[in-house]
Amino acid sequence: MTAVKTEFQPHPASYRDPSGFVFRYDGQWYRQVNASYEPHYRQLMHSGLYAELTRQELLLPYREIEENITGHPYWFKTLLPEQLSLIAYPEEWSPAQLKKAALCTLAISRMAITHGMILKDATPRNIQFVRGKAMLIDSLSFETYDPSLPWVAYRQFCECFLYPLYLQHYQGEGTHRTIIAWPDGIEAAAVAKALPFRSRRNLGVWLHVLLPARVKKSGRSSSAAASGFDKNKMIHLLANLESIIRDLPTDASGAAGWSQYYEKTILSQAYLQEKEKLFRQYLEKIAFSSALDLGANDGYFSWILAEKQASVVAVDSAWQCIDNLVNQLAARKGKNILPLCVDLANPTPATGFMNAERLPFTSRFRSSLVTALALVHHLSLGRNIPLSLVADFFSRLTADNLIIEFVPQSDPKARELLAGRTITGYDKESFESCFGRHYIIETQSSIPGTDRILYLMKKRSA
Amino acid sequence: MYIDPGSGSYLVQVIIAAVLGFLFYFKNLWFRIRTFFKKKKVDSEHDSSQD
């Protein structure tokens, strides 16, 4: 090799597992398998488990590379996984997505057991939505199954998947807030205190929440009772978790249901049609490979963006909207939309050790096209963020173009947010001057029947 | 991700497995009793229930 070798960069979150680690090299992400993991790795590949999991699109596929890129003496193999263009975190999922990830994890566990292996960890952080499907991305999560032992990842599964879903079922605040507050999972004792009394009618709550909380409190050694487990019991346990999660209602179909929510958030059907017509005209003028739909609501415009074969990220702060879009995607077999639950006035921060394990929202979702329809008034009037800062924020997320709707103070929805106040510095002129600092205004059109204006802007080159 | 082996709540799982095994046993028994009596009662009718 004549070229100078670039240094490999270990992934800042990939330091826990002694079986291997993820690193970046020459513009690609690789995974090193260490020699200590060799027997487990061989079993994964030779038992047919890898083939079966990738066939069912439950595990992210990879290619084996016979080159020791890191130069470590304990190297066994290098894997080059399918490269992902986006990484989203469970802090950004709606309950429906967490549920899909949980069922994916349990399906993998069940399949692993039939191949003599088991998942040694069970965290939503190992799952990504790829082509609309929940997939395990950590190929070192498997180990040889010892039928005499219970599931080593049981507690982690409950704390990271089951408990946030129980809290969602009984409180309906979305699972993302629970995960932001408890990034490594919420303990049984905290959940037991937070669940309402009526949850005591549920056998699953008794078994998986109240019992672990009581055992922990009593301080009894858990490994002392490890004997007396077998494969049959393990299958019963996994089936029980699966049926609990599958049958647990976590959506917004209750009294404050989705349709009411949606009706409240739009002006009228005629307005929506006029806006769609303009939106489609604007899209004809530009080319884009990725789109970020900010304030996507139920994803009406995300679907239009997806028609253009772009990879679309649809963001809304309401988990109900994102849940609804996730269910639509499943029903309509949509593969190129990733719906995420993010509050743009407080987007996902950098977290983990040294603030480096998980990147902030702003550095992960920069897209060729950004759309912000009926959103600016929510940020400026609802959350008091000045237009100049909104423009600054959007420009950081935009690579090429922005389609943005301006909603003036005279608009009925803006008046609802203003509640009698008048805000200075929120008008068409200020809007154009603030966004004009970052963008060139290419086209603007009034949306017939309203005071709203739809703009197509091009990012100024830095 | 990686968790320390032994941090799984083994005792909890032993108890849960025992409860589930117990329930499974009685569920099966109940189905068998029901099927037995249903067959006796309505021999000519099609039985659309489980098993």
Boltz contact constraints between the chains, C-beta under 6 A:
constraints:
  - contact:
      token1: [A, 16]
      token2: [B, 2]
      max_distance: 6.0
  - contact:
      token1: [A, 17]
      token2: [B, 2]
      max_distance: 6.0
  - contact:
      token1: [A, 121]
      token2: [B, 1]
      max_distance: 6.0
  - contact:
      token1: [A, 121]
      token2: [B, 2]
      max_distance: 6.0
  - contact:
      token1: [A, 121]
      token2: [B, 3]
      max_distance: 6.0
  - contact:
      token1: [A, 123]
      token2: [B, 1]
      max_distance: 6.0
  - contact:
      token1: [A, 125]
      token2: [B, 1]
      max_distance: 6.0
  - contact:
      token1: [A, 126]
      token2: [B, 1]
      max_distance: 6.0
  - contact:
      token1: [A, 150]
      token2: [B, 10]
      max_distance: 6.0
  - contact:
      token1: [A, 150]
      token2: [B, 13]
      max_distance: 6.0
  - contact:
      token1: [A, 151]
      token2: [B, 8]
      max_distance: 6.0
  - contact:
      token1: [A, 152]
      token2: [B, 5]
      max_distance: 6.0
  - contact:
      token1: [A, 152]
      token2: [B, 8]
      max_distance: 6.0
  - contact:
      token1: [A, 154]
      token2: [B, 8]
      max_distance: 6.0
  - contact:
      token1: [A, 154]
      token2: [B, 13]
      max_distance: 6.0
  - contact:
      token1: [A, 155]
      token2: [B, 8]
      max_distance: 6.0
  - contact:
      token1: [A, 155]
      token2: [B, 9]
      max_distance: 6.0
  - contact:
      token1: [A, 156]
      token2: [B, 3]
      max_distance: 6.0
  - contact:
      token1: [A, 207]
      token2: [B, 16]
      max_distance: 6.0
  - contact:
      token1: [A, 211]
      token2: [B, 12]
      max_distance: 6.0
  - contact:
      token1: [A, 212]
      token2: [B, 9]
      max_distance: 6.0
  - contact:
      token1: [A, 212]
      token2: [B, 12]
      max_distance: 6.0
  - contact:
      token1: [A, 215]
      token2: [B, 11]
      max_distance: 6.0
  - contact:
      token1: [A, 215]
      token2: [B, 12]
      max_distance: 6.0
  - contact:
      token1: [A, 222]
      token2: [B, 9]
      max_distance: 6.0
  - contact:
      token1: [A, 222]
      token2: [B, 10]
      max_distance: 6.0
  - contact:
      token1: [A, 222]
      token2: [B, 11]
      max_distance: 6.0
  - contact:
      token1: [A, 223]
      token2: [B, 6]
      max_distance: 6.0
  - contact:
      token1: [A, 223]
      token2: [B, 10]
      max_distance: 6.0
  - contact:
      token1: [A, 225]
      token2: [B, 10]
      max_distance: 6.0
  - contact:
      token1: [A, 225]
      token2: [B, 11]
      max_distance: 6.0
  - contact:
      token1: [A, 225]
      token2: [B, 14]
      max_distance: 6.0
  - contact:
      token1: [A, 226]
      token2: [B, 10]
      max_distance: 6.0
  - contact:
      token1: [A, 228]
      token2: [B, 14]
      max_distance: 6.0
  - contact:
      token1: [A, 233]
      token2: [B, 17]
      max_distance: 6.0
  - contact:
      token1: [A, 236]
      token2: [B, 20]
      max_distance: 6.0
  - contact:
      token1: [A, 237]
      token2: [B, 17]
      max_distance: 6.0
  - contact:
      token1: [A, 240]
      token2: [B, 20]
      max_distance: 6.0
